[in-house]
Every structure is written in structure tokens, then in C-alpha cells.
Amino acid sequence: MPTQTIPFNGSELALDARPDRLDLRDRIYTPRVRNLPTAYPDADFVKNCLAKYIKANMILNQGKDGACTGFGLAAVINYLFWIRDSSNKESSPRMIYHLAQLYDEWAGEDYVGSSCRGALKGWHKHGVCSRELWPYTVDKHDKVPDFEAPKPGWEKDALSRALGVYYRIDKASITDMQAAIVEIGAIYVSCKLHQGWGEVTPPRASNLSRLDQLPVVNFSEIKAGGHAFALLGYTDQGFVVQNSWGREWGLQGLAILTYDDWLVNGSDAWTVSLGVPVRQVDAVNRTRAEKQLAAPANIPAAAAFKASGSALIPSGASASGKPGQPALNMDQAYSLTVVMGNDGGLIQRLLEVANAAATVEKVLLQAPQEWFKQHGTDKVLKLALYAHGGLNSEDDSLKRIAAMAPYFLANGIYPVFITWKTGLSETLGDILEDKLKDYLPAALLSGGWWQQLKNAAVDVMDRTVESMAASLGGKAQWTQMKQNAELAIEDDDPPRGLLAIADRLKELNKALGKGKLEIHLVGHSAGSIVHGHLLNLLAARKLSVSTCSLYAPACSLEFAESTYRPAIENEILARENFHIHLLSDARERDDNVAGIYRKSLLYLVARAFETRHKTPLLGMAASLDAAYFIGKKTQDGHWNEATIATLKSWNKFYWGTDLPSDFAENGEGLTAEQKTNLHIINDTHINNGKELIRVAHGSFDNDLAVISQTLARILGLESADALQVPVENLDY
């Protein structure tokens, strides 16, 4: 939607405040029972304090930019602090508006404006720093830079202006709004503007001494757009508005908005309180007092998005009692992460850069060079790109990154993690745990039902689950997830995820110099789909991959044929450096999905979510075992007949002319040479450093042995025993 504007003082001012969407989690303001004054503030305050407030240049000017949600809330914050102590510094509208767009209700960043709720969430989670530390510059022509980066120390300063509580006010209740103003001093609102706002007639008096001097915004039917601002008081006519169009508007930036006008055009109203200043206590340092991170793993934290919590809750590390390297905090983890969302688009997660594209530049171009200069003990930067599986939520991915990354860094490997928000985990949980309850008998969903059935009956139930899971949305979600990965390679504005990653890698390679960059790919589950597409982009940029390690890859053999095979044949990736870690077929059948489907996720994908029923996947041992497509087990119909040609083609490429057979069940039967690149787990349990846990599709990144082998492979070591810093704990 194009930005709407309103003419004022020779400029066209952008109006882009968006009404808050309905959110039943909002806490509603309930006024105290008290008598309200006939007008607020009183005459003495207006004459002695409000006039001084204006003279102190506290009336803001947002220029032509549509940052009113930042300026409206900054006006409230400034006013409340000024009442308490007139020496307080002005808060940063730039920070408030920037964070509002990160936390508002709309995905992406290819839009203008934001909501009041988004601004409040940003303040709640991070506080707000001074305008001096995060500038917002307006020139004499009312022009504003697209973005200005904050100065060092802004994060700590922001904690001195924490938000206390905030409540939504019933916008239809004039009395509730008046009560909130009297109780706290000012409230934060937004409304639809009309032409009358640009035609406020300045009074003859140049100095404010009484509220009845304030001009009134004359009502107009000609609408202009959304705007956010502060209400500092009220009279018998209406509310006292502090606008952010400079002191030329109204009387020194103030005017009266009539009650009727508000009732017709009001959108949102919020009341807030100032919180307790936070003394920053670094939980990571508390942890390191007992056990230090290895120096290369002690990376600087970049202030980042918070999915939960507030400015009062530090993004601390895990408990210090765990063995091994302490986990990173969430800010450090985000500094190593590229987040992709729907359609393969990038998601902004670092606060102090302009947008998502700038995040990729910082994470993948600037930070690796800085780390390499400080900690690089080799002449080559070994950069590992780790793509998480599509089942991990963003929060789960960050926990894994926080635990794994220190071991990469401590051993001289710089990791960058690709987290992609697929929604598949939520969809599967909904299908298997909720929707299927409406179709299957409750007795069959109870804790030990499968133990009471024969294997044949379990297979019958699994086929039922496969059919229902596909029809209830699983297949559609899986298809969309694959499409999102494919869309991530497209050229677009703003740039899509994988394309931006490939371009930054090309720039990093050039910046470091010829032969100074090694790219290593690690992918878990659907992360193999991400890396398959990325390989094609790297090939187009003449970038080679030193090693590729896939854990239970969830891509089809057809996809592998079109991505991994050409990369190997064209010498982008050497065949001997292409490694697959997977479960034996026995362990796949021992696994489960949500405790309802009694086989692994890969079985469910192959039999329910792929285009063809029984599609062979690269991460299933039976896809690489000749007995299942040309041998004695072919008659069992393990794979769809239409996929046999692809099975033969891939396996001839993968194994050569001598295809191994009868090893998938338990991993036995491969030669020592064949085991060099195909790593089959047949143990029932793996060690995560804390305890033995059951082996499963999702346990590869908990497995000390698998991660240790991967690190040793990247470093060119003969054995994981030679790691400088052993992997000791992957308990998330």
C-alpha cells in the first residue's frame, strides 16, 4: 500500500501508523475509582512546567519520514521522564521505530509504517536509549536518512529507560482515557488523520500559559492516513495533543483534538508506566567465572531480537554446572545466524543494522573477517554453514546454536547457521496430536497402545496415519517448505535468503584473497534441501565446497540427482568429501513422530508428504541398498515403481558399478571403503554428554560422536580424538 501523506508547512509528511490488530492477550486498563479534575494538567503546571518543557526543545520533529510510532512513544517517554527529572536526556525515536518494525504484526520489511503495539513490544524487550546514542537526524529540508546506526554503549543505556507495565485503553471510553492521563501523565495513541490536521490555525499568543490558548483541530471528512502521537491532557473540548511536526504546528507543537473527532477517527490507545532501571549483569560472565569459554569461542554479542522475555531478563548462558564449553547467550547465537522465513525471504534479527540484508552482511561478511584476524591460527578461514532441519522452531534452533557453536569456534572453525521458519513442526504437531484424535479411537492413542499390537497391526495403523496426515495438511505444508527453499535462490528486492548468502560468500572469498576461504556445508534433515539449492548458487559463483556432511537428509533422490550430483561431477564438491550420516532401517522403524506414527519422520515424508507415495529419500538406508530396488526385497514394494530408475541412476553414481546390498537393516555388510562416507547408526542410544538418549531422526545434533566426526573432517584430522577442544556436552 502506498504511503499516504499530508501537506504541512511546505512539506509532504508521511502518515503510516497502522492500527493494531486484535490480540486477545492485550491487558485492558481499568481506571481507579477517583474524582477527575475538570481539566488536566492544572493551570499552575501549564504555566510553570509545560511552558518550560516546550522551551527545553522537547517538542519533536519527525521530518518527512513516517516514523510517527517512534516519535509518538518517544514523546510519552520523554514527558514522563521530564516530569520526574528535567535533566533527563531525550529518548531515541529511531530506536523505537526501528524495533517497532521488528516486533509488529507484519512479516518482512518491504512495507512502511508500524503499529503502536510493535513499538511498545520493542520498548518492553530492550528498553530505549538516548537520542544521542541512536540518532535521528532531520535536515533543514525535513529530509531524514533511511537509517542511522547506533553508537557504542546504546544497549546498556537503553536499560536505564525500561518499560514498567502497559495496558490497552478502551478507545471508545473518553473517561477511561482521561483517567489514564491523570493517573500517569500522558498516553500513547494513534488515529486516522484528516485534512484538518494540516490546517491548524496558530493562535496569536506565542507562549503557552493556559490550555484554552491551544488551537483546535477542525474536523474534516477528507481523510489522510494513520498517525501516532502523545496525549498530555484534556479540557472540556477534547484531548491535548503533542504532535511530532515541530513547534510550527498548533501552539508550540500542541493542539486540542475534540472528543467527537477522536471517537470517529481514533484507532488505538495505550497507557504505560516507567520501569525500574536495569543494571546489566552479564550472565555469561557469571558462568565463565567457574569455567571459561575457549578464547576463539568468546565472540562479541550483537543485540538481537527476543522471542520472549523483556529488558529485565538477560540473554544469559546455560547453567555453569554442565561439562564442556559454556553455551553462548542468545545475542551471541543470533550473531552467528541467518534466519529465513516464508518464500525464502530474510528475517531481520540483529537490532543495530538497517535491515535483514544488512544482517547477512554482518553475519557472513564482516564478523567472520574480524574473528579470523583475531583468532585465525591457520592461513585459511574454515567457515561452516550449518542448515537446520525444517522441524526445528526458531527458538529450538537458537538453543542448538548456543550449545554447538562454542565447539566449532574453539576448534578454529567459524560457524554460520541457517535457521528457516517452516511451520512444519507446528503443523505436524497439530495434525498428529490434535486432528487425529478426532478420527482415531482414544484407546489407540494412549501411552502404551502399540505394545499391545502385533507388528502388522502397527503397520496398518501407520498407513492410516500416513493417509490422514497427508490429507489434513501435512503434504501441503511439506510442499510449501520445499518451495520456500527453492524461492530462496531467486533474485528479488529485498534479496532472498540463499541468494544473499551466496553473494556474501563470494564477497568474503574476494576480501580474504585467493585460497583463504574454505566453505564446509553441514545440513540436518530438510537442511539438505537448503544446501542442495545453495550448491547450485555457489557453482555459478565459482566457489567450491571443501566438505559436505548431511545428517538424515530429507531430500528425495530426484532432488539429489539435480543438485548434489552435478556439484560432485563438476568438481564443486569432491566425492570423497561428501558424507552422509543416517539411521539403519531398524532404527528408523523404532523411531516415532509425536508418539503416534510409529516410524521415523523420513518414513512419514516418503510415504505421505512427497508427491509419490514411497518416494526414496537420501537419508534412508534403504534408498542406498540395492536389495530394495533390484534385489530380493523389490517385490515387497518398499519404493514406488516410478522411482526405480532414479534409484538405479543415483546409486550407480554414488557407489559405482559394484552396488552394496543387504546392509540397510542394521548397517552391516559394507566394506571399510564404503563406510568411509556413509555413516550408519544402528545403536539404540547415543551420548549427548549428559546422558544416553534414544537414537532418533532429531538426535544427530545431540550426538557427541557425529558432531565430533564432523569437526574433525572439516579440520582434516584423522580422528575426532585429535580435536583441540573435545565436544563434551550437546544437551539442549
Secondary structure, 3 states (H helix, E strand, C coil): CCCEEEEECCEEEEECEECCCCCCCCCECCCCCCCCCCCECCHHHHHHHHHHHHHCCCCCECCCCCCHHHHHHHHHHHHHHHHHCCCCCCECHHHHHHHHHHHCCCCCCCCCCEEHHHHHHHHHHHCCCECCCCCCCCCCCCCCCCCCCCCCCHHHHHHHHCEEEEEECCCCCHHHHHHHHHHHCCEEEEEEEEHHHHHCCCCCCCCCCCHHHCCECCCCCCEEEEEEEEEEEECCCEEEEECCECCCCCECCEEEEEHHHHHHHEEEEEEEEECCCCCCCCHHHHHHCCCCCCHHHCCCCCCECCCCCCCCCCCCCCCCCCCCCCCCCHHHHHCCEEEECHHHEEECCECCCCCHHHHHHHHHHHHHHHHHHHHCCCCCEEEEEEECCCCCCHHHHHHHHHHHHHHHHHCCCEEEEEEECCCHHHHHHHHHHHHHHHCCCHHHHCCCHHHHCCHHHHHHHHHHHHHHHHHHHHHHHHHHHHHHHHHCCCCCCCCEHHHHHHHHHHHHHHHHCCCCEEEEEEEECCHHHHHHHHHHHHHHCCCCECEEEEECCCCEHHHHHHCHHHHHHCCCECHHHEEEEEECHHHHHHCCECCCECCCHHHHHHHHHCCCCCCCECCEHHHCCHHHCCCHHHHHCCCCHHHHHHHHHHHHHHHCCCCCCCCCCCCCCCCCCHHHCEEEECCCEEECCCCEEECCHHHHHHCHHHHHHHHHHHHCCCCHHHCCCCCCCCCC
